[in-house]
Amino acid sequence: MLTILNYAQALVYTLMDLMPTKYQQKSLRALLGLFLEATGQSLPPHSQTVSASAISRFLNHYQWSVRAVIRVVRTEIIRQVKAERGVGRRPILTVTLDMTTLEKIGKFSGLGKLIGVYNGKRGLHLLVLYILVGRSRVPWGFRVYRGKGELAPIKLGQRLLKTLPKTLTAHYEIRVLGDSAFGSIEMLKWIKKQPRTSGIFGMRSDRRLADARQVNQGLQRGQQVVLQGLNFPVTLSWYWLKRDDGSLEKRFVISTKPLSAVYITRLGRRRWQIEGFFKTVKHRFGLHRFGQSTLVGVYHS
């Protein structure tokens, strides 16, 4: 019986074969070794097999194909997701949309508009699509938010959702999770139009209903409500989130599909699982300290 280690080894060998030269294969092997140790010491200077400058050239200058690497990794992701599929009714594929910032200080002239300020943080702003199905928790794709005047996070999120292949969308019900930033009228209408797709999003407590009330004014869990700007009802629920200081904050959440309040609450909480992924890739894999100064370097990272 194949184990996750067997799959990982096969994937590594496939990725190695994509590298044009033996020198690039060696650099990739060194990088993967640093990442798989997951000690937070994954920066090039910690490599024991190749120099930091060699890894820098591999990331910033060599023209190996990012698309080819993504295709191989996504093929393996699809295989793993399908392996989790059970029998009976149509299974659910849960995907989470969320933003994270790789904060940067200093000048990055080679990155142009990729470095900017968003929500008070300066750096590289990534919108990530994260898949949760069975025991699988994997990042599927990302887009870089380039700031005001460029594509908004809502549009980027829609484009990311469109990258899910028909081999998944034809066999799974897609359930999209997101915070209040993605619970806009535009996004809710778009989700409603997608086949076999529903959405569960956070809502601000002062969000207005069609009758001018706010979602925090005397409503019941599981109640069907109509938000201002919508022509269809959504189901409202809420849960209590424990903050770092120990206090409790009431968080509202809505579903475009009629579901029980308990189920909506449970799924609303699942959105926070992506935060664990962000912490892992930043602090155990060193993504928050990447030093690439070219566009190709960013995407290679």
C-alpha positions as CSV (number, residue, x, y, z in Angstrom):
1,M,0.0,0.0,0.0
2,L,1.4,3.4,-1.0
3,T,2.0,5.8,1.8
4,I,2.1,9.6,1.8
5,L,5.9,9.3,1.8
6,N,5.8,7.2,-1.4
7,Y,3.7,9.9,-3.1
8,A,6.0,12.6,-1.9
9,Q,9.1,10.9,-3.1
10,A,7.5,10.3,-6.5
11,L,6.5,13.9,-6.8
12,V,10.0,15.1,-5.9
13,Y,11.6,12.9,-8.6
14,T,9.1,14.3,-11.1
15,L,9.9,17.8,-10.2
16,M,13.6,17.1,-10.5
17,D,13.1,15.9,-14.0
18,L,11.6,19.2,-15.0
19,M,14.8,21.1,-14.3
20,P,16.8,21.8,-17.4
21,T,20.3,21.1,-16.0
22,K,22.0,19.1,-13.3
23,Y,23.0,22.3,-11.6
24,Q,19.4,23.4,-11.3
25,Q,18.4,19.9,-10.1
26,K,21.0,20.2,-7.4
27,S,19.7,23.6,-6.3
28,L,16.1,22.4,-6.2
29,R,17.2,19.3,-4.2
30,A,18.9,21.6,-1.7
31,L,15.8,23.9,-1.4
32,L,13.4,21.0,-0.9
33,G,15.7,19.6,1.8
34,L,15.5,22.9,3.6
35,F,11.8,23.1,3.3
36,L,11.1,19.5,4.4
37,E,13.1,20.0,7.5
38,A,10.5,22.6,8.4
39,T,12.6,24.1,11.2
40,G,12.2,27.7,10.2
41,Q,15.8,27.7,8.9
42,S,14.9,27.3,5.2
43,L,16.7,30.4,3.9
44,P,19.5,29.8,1.3
45,P,22.4,30.6,3.7
46,H,21.5,27.5,5.8
47,S,22.0,25.1,2.9
48,Q,24.8,22.6,3.6
49,T,25.0,21.3,0.0
50,V,25.0,24.3,-2.4
51,S,25.9,28.0,-1.9
52,A,23.4,30.7,-1.1
53,S,24.3,32.4,-4.4
54,A,23.6,29.3,-6.4
55,I,20.1,29.1,-4.9
56,S,19.6,32.8,-5.5
57,R,20.5,32.3,-9.2
58,F,18.2,29.3,-9.3
59,L,15.2,31.4,-8.0
60,N,15.9,34.8,-9.6
61,H,17.6,34.2,-12.9
62,Y,17.2,30.7,-14.3
63,Q,14.2,30.3,-16.6
64,W,12.8,26.9,-15.5
65,S,9.1,26.6,-16.1
66,V,6.8,27.6,-13.1
67,R,3.8,26.5,-15.1
68,A,5.2,23.0,-15.6
69,V,5.8,22.7,-11.9
70,I,2.3,23.9,-11.0
71,R,0.8,21.4,-13.5
72,V,2.6,18.5,-11.9
73,V,1.8,19.5,-8.4
74,R,-1.9,20.1,-9.2
75,T,-2.1,16.7,-10.9
76,E,-0.9,15.1,-7.6
77,I,-3.3,17.3,-5.6
78,I,-6.3,16.1,-7.7
79,R,-5.2,12.5,-7.3
80,Q,-5.0,12.9,-3.5
81,V,-8.4,14.7,-3.4
82,K,-10.1,11.9,-5.4
83,A,-8.6,9.3,-3.2
84,E,-10.6,10.9,-0.3
85,R,-13.8,10.6,-2.2
86,G,-16.3,8.3,-0.5
87,V,-19.4,6.5,-1.9
88,G,-23.0,7.6,-1.8
89,R,-24.2,11.2,-2.3
90,R,-22.2,13.9,-4.1
91,P,-19.1,14.7,-1.9
92,I,-18.3,18.2,-0.8
93,L,-15.1,20.0,-1.7
94,T,-14.6,22.9,0.7
95,V,-12.3,25.7,-0.5
96,T,-11.2,28.8,1.5
97,L,-10.3,32.2,0.1
98,D,-8.2,34.5,2.2
99,M,-5.6,37.2,2.0
100,T,-2.2,37.3,3.7
101,T,0.7,39.7,3.6
102,L,4.4,39.0,3.4
103,E,5.5,42.2,5.0
104,K,8.6,43.9,3.5
105,I,10.8,46.8,4.4
106,G,13.1,48.5,1.9
107,K,13.1,49.1,-1.8
108,F,12.1,46.4,-4.3
109,S,12.3,48.3,-7.5
110,G,12.3,45.1,-9.6
111,L,8.9,44.1,-8.3
112,G,7.0,47.2,-9.4
113,K,3.4,47.2,-8.1
114,L,3.8,43.9,-6.4
115,I,4.9,45.7,-3.3
116,G,2.3,48.0,-1.8
117,V,0.2,48.9,1.3
118,Y,-3.0,47.1,2.2
119,N,-4.8,47.2,5.5
120,G,-2.0,49.2,6.9
121,K,0.7,46.6,6.0
122,R,3.4,47.1,3.4
123,G,4.6,44.1,1.4
124,L,3.5,41.4,-1.0
125,H,-0.3,40.8,-0.7
126,L,-1.4,37.2,-1.6
127,L,-4.9,35.9,-2.1
128,V,-4.8,32.2,-1.6
129,L,-7.2,29.4,-2.5
130,Y,-7.0,26.5,0.0
131,I,-8.6,23.1,-0.4
132,L,-10.1,21.1,2.5
133,V,-11.5,17.6,1.7
134,G,-11.3,14.6,4.0
135,R,-7.9,14.6,5.6
136,S,-6.4,16.7,2.8
137,R,-5.4,20.3,3.4
138,V,-3.5,21.8,0.5
139,P,-3.0,25.2,-1.2
140,W,-4.3,25.2,-4.7
141,G,-3.3,28.6,-6.1
142,F,-2.7,32.2,-5.4
143,R,-2.9,35.7,-7.0
144,V,-1.0,38.8,-6.1
145,Y,-3.1,41.8,-5.2
146,R,-1.5,44.8,-6.9
147,G,-3.3,47.6,-5.1
148,K,-5.8,50.3,-5.8
149,G,-6.7,50.6,-9.5
150,E,-5.9,46.9,-10.2
151,L,-8.2,43.9,-9.9
152,A,-9.9,43.8,-6.6
153,P,-9.6,40.8,-4.2
154,I,-13.2,39.8,-5.1
155,K,-12.3,39.5,-8.8
156,L,-9.1,37.7,-8.0
157,G,-11.0,35.3,-5.9
158,Q,-13.4,34.6,-8.7
159,R,-10.6,33.9,-11.1
160,L,-9.0,31.5,-8.6
161,L,-12.2,29.6,-8.2
162,K,-12.4,29.3,-12.0
163,T,-9.0,27.4,-11.9
164,L,-10.6,24.4,-10.2
165,P,-10.7,21.8,-13.0
166,K,-13.8,20.1,-14.2
167,T,-12.5,16.7,-12.9
168,L,-13.3,18.2,-9.5
169,T,-16.2,20.5,-10.1
170,A,-18.2,17.9,-12.1
171,H,-18.0,15.4,-9.2
172,Y,-18.0,17.6,-6.1
173,E,-20.3,20.2,-4.6
174,I,-18.1,23.2,-4.1
175,R,-18.4,25.1,-0.9
176,V,-16.6,28.4,-0.7
177,L,-15.5,29.8,2.7
178,G,-14.4,33.4,3.3
179,D,-14.3,36.2,5.7
180,S,-16.5,39.4,5.5
181,A,-14.1,40.9,2.9
182,F,-15.5,38.3,0.4
183,G,-19.1,38.5,1.5
184,S,-19.9,41.4,-0.8
185,I,-23.1,41.6,-2.9
186,E,-21.0,41.0,-6.0
187,M,-19.5,37.8,-4.7
188,L,-22.8,36.5,-3.3
189,K,-24.5,37.0,-6.6
190,W,-21.6,35.4,-8.5
191,I,-21.5,32.3,-6.2
192,K,-25.3,31.9,-6.6
193,K,-24.9,31.7,-10.4
194,Q,-22.2,28.9,-10.3
195,P,-23.5,25.3,-10.7
196,R,-23.2,23.1,-7.6
197,T,-21.6,25.9,-5.7
198,S,-22.5,27.6,-2.4
199,G,-20.8,30.1,-0.2
200,I,-20.4,30.7,3.6
201,F,-19.0,34.1,4.4
202,G,-18.4,36.2,7.5
203,M,-20.7,39.3,7.9
204,R,-20.1,42.6,9.7
205,S,-22.4,43.1,12.6
206,D,-23.7,46.3,11.0
207,R,-24.5,44.7,7.7
208,R,-28.0,46.0,6.5
209,L,-30.9,43.8,5.6
210,A,-33.6,44.7,3.0
211,D,-35.9,45.9,5.8
212,A,-33.1,48.3,7.1
213,R,-32.3,46.2,10.2
214,Q,-28.8,45.1,10.9
215,V,-27.8,41.5,11.2
216,N,-27.1,42.0,15.0
217,Q,-30.7,43.2,15.7
218,G,-32.9,40.6,17.2
219,L,-32.5,37.8,14.6
220,Q,-32.4,34.1,15.3
221,R,-29.8,31.5,14.3
222,G,-30.8,29.7,11.1
223,Q,-33.2,32.5,10.1
224,Q,-33.6,33.3,6.4
225,V,-32.8,37.0,5.7
226,V,-32.4,39.2,2.6
227,L,-29.4,41.5,2.6
228,Q,-29.7,44.9,1.0
229,G,-28.8,44.6,-2.7
230,L,-29.8,40.9,-3.0
231,N,-32.9,39.4,-4.5
232,F,-32.5,36.0,-2.8
233,P,-32.4,35.0,0.9
234,V,-29.4,33.8,2.8
235,T,-29.3,31.9,6.1
236,L,-27.8,33.7,9.1
237,S,-25.9,32.2,12.0
238,W,-23.1,33.3,14.4
239,Y,-20.5,31.9,16.8
240,W,-18.3,33.2,19.6
241,L,-14.6,33.7,18.8
242,K,-12.1,33.7,21.6
243,R,-9.6,36.5,21.2
244,D,-5.9,36.4,22.2
245,D,-6.8,38.4,25.3
246,G,-9.4,35.8,26.4
247,S,-12.4,37.9,25.5
248,L,-15.2,36.6,23.3
249,E,-16.3,38.3,20.1
250,K,-19.6,37.5,18.3
251,R,-18.9,36.6,14.7
252,F,-21.8,36.6,12.2
253,V,-21.8,34.2,9.2
254,I,-24.2,33.6,6.3
255,S,-24.8,30.8,3.8
256,T,-26.1,31.1,0.3
257,K,-27.5,27.6,0.6
258,P,-30.2,26.7,3.2
259,L,-28.4,24.8,5.9
260,S,-28.9,24.3,9.7
261,A,-27.5,27.0,12.0
262,V,-25.2,24.4,13.7
263,Y,-23.7,23.3,10.4
264,I,-23.2,26.9,9.2
265,T,-21.5,27.8,12.4
266,R,-19.2,24.7,12.2
267,L,-18.2,25.6,8.6
268,G,-17.8,29.3,9.5
269,R,-15.2,28.3,12.1
270,R,-13.4,26.1,9.5
271,R,-12.4,29.2,7.6
272,W,-9.8,29.8,10.3
273,Q,-7.9,26.7,9.4
274,I,-6.2,28.6,6.6
275,E,-4.6,30.8,9.3
276,G,-2.6,27.8,10.5
277,F,-1.4,27.3,6.9
278,F,-0.3,30.9,6.7
279,K,1.7,30.6,10.0
280,T,3.4,27.4,8.8
281,V,4.6,28.7,5.4
282,K,5.8,31.9,6.9
283,H,7.5,30.8,10.1
284,R,8.5,27.2,9.5
285,F,9.2,27.5,5.8
286,G,10.6,31.1,5.9
287,L,8.2,32.6,3.3
288,H,7.9,35.8,5.4
289,R,11.7,36.3,5.0
290,F,12.1,35.7,1.2
291,G,14.5,38.1,-0.3
292,Q,13.8,37.7,-4.0
293,S,14.1,41.1,-5.8
294,T,12.8,40.1,-9.3
295,L,9.4,39.1,-10.6
296,V,10.5,35.7,-11.7
297,G,12.1,35.2,-8.3
298,V,8.8,35.9,-6.5
299,Y,6.9,33.3,-8.6
300,H,9.7,30.8,-8.3
301,S,9.4,31.1,-4.5
